[in-house]
């Protein structure tokens, strides 16, 4: 009997360990248990106008809704991570939104790719939350009640 229990526990542990890393490393949802509105803004474009639009949408949502009742998460991947790099022209805007409760996720797969291509790991804004897979984070949020918006 003990051997069967041990084998069952071992199989469960092996199954958990075999889960894809992207699923196992998703960042937990924001700590806004009373949020009535949950929005994830996708940013995959390096264009300055698109980045400004994402920041504007986040800012407008904060104005339109009680900040305690809205959860806003910006997920940047691919060229979109330019917004969250330390040298970004819009760094102060991003930091202001972070201070108001907006969360900015940066895709580590993109960061790793840039490091391989340039030989130097890009530095990103300290308030940005690293996630292993940006698209995986969007999927995770969508599956947990967030509305995906791609401005």
C-alpha positions as CSV (number, residue, x, y, z in Angstrom):
1,X,0.0,0.0,0.0
2,X,2.8,2.4,0.9
3,X,4.6,1.6,-2.4
4,X,1.4,2.5,-4.3
5,X,1.0,5.8,-2.5
6,X,4.7,6.6,-3.1
7,X,4.4,5.7,-6.8
8,X,1.3,7.9,-7.1
9,X,3.0,10.8,-5.5
10,X,6.1,10.3,-7.6
11,X,4.0,10.3,-10.8
12,X,2.2,13.5,-9.7
13,X,5.5,15.2,-9.0
14,X,6.8,14.1,-12.4
15,X,3.7,15.3,-14.2
16,X,4.0,18.7,-12.5
17,X,7.7,19.0,-13.4
18,X,6.9,18.2,-17.0
19,X,4.6,21.2,-17.4
20,X,5.7,23.7,-19.9
21,X,7.8,26.5,-18.3
22,X,5.6,29.2,-19.8
23,X,2.6,27.8,-17.9
24,X,4.5,27.3,-14.6
25,X,6.0,30.8,-14.6
26,X,3.0,33.0,-15.3
27,X,2.9,36.1,-13.1
28,X,0.0,36.1,-10.7
29,X,-2.9,38.4,-11.3
30,X,-2.9,41.9,-9.9
31,X,-3.9,42.3,-6.3
32,X,-7.2,44.1,-7.0
33,X,-9.8,41.7,-5.7
34,X,-12.6,44.2,-6.1
35,X,-11.8,45.2,-9.7
36,X,-15.0,45.3,-11.7
37,X,-13.1,45.9,-15.0
38,X,-10.0,44.0,-16.0
39,X,-8.1,45.0,-19.2
40,X,-4.9,43.8,-20.7
41,X,-3.3,46.1,-23.3
42,X,-1.2,44.3,-25.8
43,X,1.9,46.1,-27.0
44,X,3.9,44.4,-29.7
45,X,4.8,47.3,-31.9
46,X,7.9,49.5,-31.6
47,X,6.1,52.5,-33.3
48,X,6.2,55.6,-31.0
49,X,2.6,56.5,-32.0
50,X,1.3,53.0,-31.0
51,X,3.2,53.2,-27.7
52,X,1.7,56.6,-27.0
53,X,-1.7,55.3,-27.8
54,X,-1.3,52.4,-25.3
55,X,-0.2,54.9,-22.6
56,X,-3.2,57.2,-23.5
57,X,-5.7,54.3,-23.3
58,X,-4.3,53.3,-19.8
59,X,-4.5,56.9,-18.6
60,X,-8.0,57.3,-20.0
61,X,-9.2,54.2,-18.2
62,X,-7.8,55.5,-14.9
63,X,-9.8,58.7,-15.5
64,X,-13.0,56.9,-16.5
65,X,-13.1,54.4,-13.6
66,X,-12.3,54.3,-10.0
67,X,-8.6,53.1,-9.9
68,X,-9.6,50.6,-7.2
69,X,-12.3,49.1,-9.5
70,X,-10.1,48.7,-12.7
71,X,-7.2,46.4,-13.2
72,X,-5.0,47.5,-16.1
73,X,-2.1,45.4,-17.3
74,X,0.1,46.3,-20.3
75,X,2.0,43.3,-21.8
76,X,4.9,44.3,-24.0
77,X,6.7,41.8,-26.3
78,X,8.7,41.9,-29.5
79,X,9.4,45.5,-30.6
80,X,6.9,46.7,-28.0
81,X,9.4,46.2,-25.2
82,X,11.2,49.4,-26.4
83,X,8.7,51.3,-24.3
84,X,9.9,49.6,-21.1
85,X,13.7,49.9,-21.7
86,X,15.6,52.2,-19.3
87,X,16.4,54.7,-22.1
88,X,12.7,55.1,-23.2
89,X,11.6,58.6,-24.0
90,X,8.3,57.8,-22.3
91,X,9.9,56.4,-19.1
92,X,8.3,59.1,-16.8
93,X,4.8,58.4,-18.2
94,X,5.3,54.6,-17.6
95,X,6.5,55.2,-14.1
96,X,3.6,57.5,-13.4
97,X,1.1,54.9,-14.5
98,X,2.9,52.2,-12.5
99,X,2.6,54.5,-9.4
100,X,-1.2,54.7,-10.2
101,X,-1.5,50.9,-10.2
102,X,-1.1,50.0,-13.8
103,X,1.1,47.0,-14.3
104,X,3.6,46.7,-17.1
105,X,4.9,43.2,-18.1
106,X,8.0,42.8,-20.2
107,X,8.6,39.6,-22.2
108,X,11.9,37.9,-21.1
109,X,12.0,35.8,-24.3
110,X,12.3,39.1,-26.2
111,X,14.9,40.4,-23.8
112,X,16.9,37.1,-24.2
113,X,16.7,37.4,-28.0
114,X,18.0,41.0,-27.9
115,X,20.9,39.9,-25.6
116,X,21.8,37.1,-28.0
117,X,21.7,39.4,-31.0
118,X,23.6,42.3,-29.5
119,X,25.8,40.6,-26.9
120,X,24.4,42.9,-24.2
121,X,21.3,42.4,-22.0
122,X,19.0,45.4,-22.3
123,X,18.1,47.2,-19.1
124,X,14.4,47.8,-18.4
125,X,12.5,50.1,-16.1
126,X,12.6,48.7,-12.6
127,X,8.8,48.9,-12.2
128,X,8.3,46.6,-15.1
129,X,7.3,43.0,-14.2
130,X,9.3,40.4,-16.1
131,X,7.3,37.5,-17.5
132,X,8.9,34.6,-19.4
133,X,6.4,34.6,-22.4
134,X,4.5,37.8,-23.2
135,X,1.9,36.1,-25.3
136,X,1.5,33.4,-22.6
137,X,0.8,36.1,-20.1
138,X,-1.9,37.7,-22.3
139,X,-3.5,34.2,-22.7
140,X,-3.3,33.6,-18.9
141,X,-5.0,37.0,-18.2
142,X,-7.7,36.4,-20.9
143,X,-8.4,33.0,-19.3
144,X,-8.8,34.8,-16.0
145,X,-11.4,37.3,-17.0
146,X,-9.3,40.1,-18.6
147,X,-10.5,41.7,-21.8
148,X,-7.7,41.9,-24.4
149,X,-7.3,45.2,-26.2
150,X,-4.8,45.9,-28.9
151,X,-4.8,49.7,-29.5
